Amino acid sequence: MQLPEVLRRLRLKDAYRLFGKRIGVWRESEKVYDPDRHGILVTPDLKPGFEVVDVYWIERGLSLICIALNEKNHQNEYILFEPPLSPFEYELLERLYEDLRDVLLLNEEEIRGDKKQILLSLVEELIGEYGVAIDLPSLFRLQYYLVRNFLGWSRIEALMKDPQIEDISCDGVNIPLFLYHRRYHNIKTNIVFDEDHLDSLAITLAQRSGKHISVGSPILDATLPDGSRLQLTFSTVVTSRGTSFSIRKFREEPFTPIELLERGTFPVDAMAYFWLAIENNKSLLFIGGTASGKTTSLNAVSHFIPPLAKVVSIEDTREITLNHDNWIASVTRDAVIDGSSGAISMFDLLRAAMRQRPEYLIVGEVRGPEAQTLFQAMNTGHTTFSTLHAADVDSAIHRLENEPLSVPRTMLQALDIVSIQALIYRGTERVRKCQEIVEIMGLDQATQNIQVNTVFSYDPVSDTFSFSGRSQVYNEIMASRGWNTEDLEKEILKRGKILLAMKEQGVKDYISVSQIFQSYAIKPDEVMENLGDLRRLM
């Protein structure tokens, strides 16, 4: 499929519609770009040797993504098309950029106003002062780049807006950016930075994160305003190929248990198991390698927390999002000035949280001395959820017992459930799967080894999950609630039906999902009565 054919399928008008009037004669409404009225401003032109695989808009009419197969190396590439500039437009853009840097000093009232509208008004004033006559397509192209550079993220703005991208990686000067795409996985882009532009972008990323980067302090971990995680190294001080950065993007709305069911990460029986376990104050630990979905799963099952329970979350960077009113979300802080004592660590926040009497304590990831305090919290009756980098239960226990975590083995008995996750291949597709759900049974008095019980396990050959039929957690729930086996099975069946009904009815946004779980905690009979149309409960 060739690009012109793709564009026709997108039902947009011809690539260019030229206007030959000066800016001043156009009404205000006409100065607002509309692709249906003004046509698209990009002119996609694939080089020979590439075949179109997929194409989609980031900003309709202005920024187009083409996934193209490179016939030479048989790999897909991510190609961004933006409006092309004529030599005159490029020179005018550079002049506007320099002059706007001098006049963009906003007063208090303007700061609270629409920054985009203020910027575009200043652009028109400057063009008027220059006495330049340009047509509307030229104005729209200039507006696109000025808004992108002043209010957006420069050349990576389209990547930041692309919901299909999980990670953006820059390895150095004059090296193409690489991405992790939800559909096409690791993929090379056509975006390359020279040294000056890359260093400038690095400083912008740091400043908008509220941090400082320099040759004297060349390594930075920070959170961008949209919640994405930034890791940045500046210049050639620690990375020989120049400034590098990695941006790990997060969805504005968290994954829910229903979405994890749709993706096959967990079976419905396992989700019903988590629902009952969390409601009955069992502590969880999600383990796995990098990008295995640990935090995603942690956030998803946290929607099972009862509606009025007090929750405290502690993280290095904000990733946990709950639709829960009684929730304190706390984040660590680096020292305000290098070498000063103003830093607030995970340990500090965890110690403070213990005085807040939380019923549920969520720690983004344990990796240091805060692990001891976390397990002390478990041993004193607090329900805790967290994540840990480890491949299996044995390696998780080994990490927890040794430096720098140093959790005594006797304390590990307070942990109830460990969920092991991995990023695996299913054919050519990489998917996140729960490998096992394991219960910590306690210490063997003879050998002092940790005893475990596998409750759910995944078979990669048949791509199915199986329940072992044995669960200490279920036995403890029956004992505490006075249930027999029949009562437990009825409750598991009810919750499974609710989860499947939500999946079938497309109820999966985190607010709607939370509302139904909370409704079930208060009026379970009403939820079961409306099982055919759960949206009535929202």
PELIN-V474641 format. One record per helix or strand of 2 or more residues. SS is the DSSP state (a for helix, b for strand). FROM is the first residue (numbers start at 1). TO is the last residue. If there is no record, write none. Layout:
[[SS	FROM	TO] [SS	FROM	TO]]
//
This chain:
[[a	3	9] [a	23	25] [a	28	31] [a	35	38] [b	50	59] [b	63	70] [b	75	82] [a	87	103] [a	108	111] [a	115	130] [a	136	150] [a	154	161] [b	165	170] [b	178	181] [b	185	189] [a	195	208] [b	219	223] [b	229	233] [b	244	248] [a	257	262] [a	268	279] [b	284	288] [a	294	304] [b	311	315] [b	327	331] [a	346	354] [b	360	363] [a	370	379] [b	383	389] [a	393	401] [a	409	414] [b	417	426] [b	429	443] [b	450	459] [b	464	467] [a	472	481] [a	485	504] [a	510	522] [a	524	529] [a	534	537]]
//
